[in-house]
Amino acid sequence: MHFTSTRNSTLRASFREAVFKGLAPDGGLYHPIETPDLKDLFLSFSPSLSFADLSESLLPHLFPEDITPLAANRIAQRAFPFSPALKEIHSQLGALQKTHATIKILELFHGPSCAFKDFGASFLAAVMEEFLKDEASHAVILTATSGDTGSAVARAFYKRDHIDVVILYPSQRVSPLQEKQLTTLGGNIHALEVKGSFDDCQRMVKEAFVDPELSRKIRLTSANSINIGRLIPQAFYYIWAFANLSRDEQEGCIFCVPSGNFGNLTAGVLAWKWGLPVTRFIAATNINKVVPEYLQEGVYKPRSSVKTLSNAMDVGNPSNFERLSSIFHGNHGEMHRWIEGIWVTDDETLDTIRRYYETEGIFLDPHTALGVRASERYLEEGYNPTPNCLVSLGTAHPGKFLEIVEEATGKLPPLPAQLEAVLNLPKQATLIENSTEELKRFLLEHF
Ligand SMILES: *Cc1c(COP(=O)(O)O)cnc(C)c1O
């Protein structure tokens, strides 16, 4: 599989190149050129296959030129010591009981930072480690975080050979738990606490990437969410989920994806392009409803984001829309045929968390709850086609959003063991001014 840019289809890059560059030289996103037909392989996967084994067997089919079966074994087994889980939930809603459809949650929050971004980050780390070992080279990942996404990257790259990670975060502006997740690892993970805002952190990272002296002396690379090496493995859990459905459920299976930057949905659509027989997708958003509106009206109107309870989805101009659109060749009608857009209010989200706690005794995080609500509405409001099974993606552990879950249910969900463990570890961070010069000095001194 080779990659081109969403902005210039004459550009061509290998997987290895696309992974280390992150962004295409023309500012577009890397996107697969070939569409392999892997339907028979997908249908051969049994429910007993572990997620790591399934990933291992997919890789050589997708990247015959870059990943040998032996390398696939090392990458997949190192990347995925954790696995998704598929759980059926019940709903007391009258309208739902008229249909035969089941709703299942695909739990993607059993990794080290308890959110689905662990899958992409962990795979990218394993791939980079493999490629760098091959080249006997060393790289420094430089990244800025406003809190949440940085922890998936930090955990994913922790103890990887040939790689150091430098993470900038705004001092006093991340939650105490987030700060612990970023600063307690040590080893090859270097946390820089910046006296400034998240925008300062982002500016410093951008300026460091174009600094001639730094690029001469250090192999700097990014691991941000638009990297194709983070997108590809997200397609794997749709395939894994499908393998874990009954024959009947597979006949009419719809995936509902709580979306912000639309990476997760794009990955699902890629799996479908490669032959996964999915009936349709639901793009579920909060009031930042640029894509649902596009699907309804055919006009794409990006705008500033609005703050909501599902804040990892507060995106007003989703970067992966370029990729989605290019999969459907910019054809709005075709995209709407395969993707329904449903947006959900904060009140509905809170009500859904409360309702599932009261009736089923389960805690949902706000992002997952939003997806469940969109799934229910797909059934209640009679969208077509009617599914046999709705698989709604569970994107974060409820223990990551204690305040919101408590507001909805009056109860505190349990903190997952992975998060509990960091609370008592000492913080290790270097405090720096919001100046690129200081960042540069740190990098030159350490690498
Ligand atoms: C990042 C994130 C999302 C949105 O995913 P996209 O790929 O950006 O659409 C949803 N839920 C949670 C918990 C997230 O962290």
The ligand as an ORCA input file, in Angstrom:
! r2SCAN-3c Opt
* xyz 0 1
  C     -10.564     11.809     20.435
  C     -11.833     11.338     21.052
  C     -13.043     11.254     20.323
  C     -13.150     11.705     18.888
  O     -12.443     10.909     17.999
  P     -12.090     11.433     16.543
  O     -11.267     10.374     15.919
  O     -11.342     12.711     16.726
  O     -13.383     11.654     15.829
  C     -14.165     10.717     20.941
  N     -14.120     10.336     22.230
  C     -12.994     10.429     22.978
  C     -13.023     10.004     24.396
  C     -11.803     10.924     22.420
  O     -10.697     11.011     23.170
*
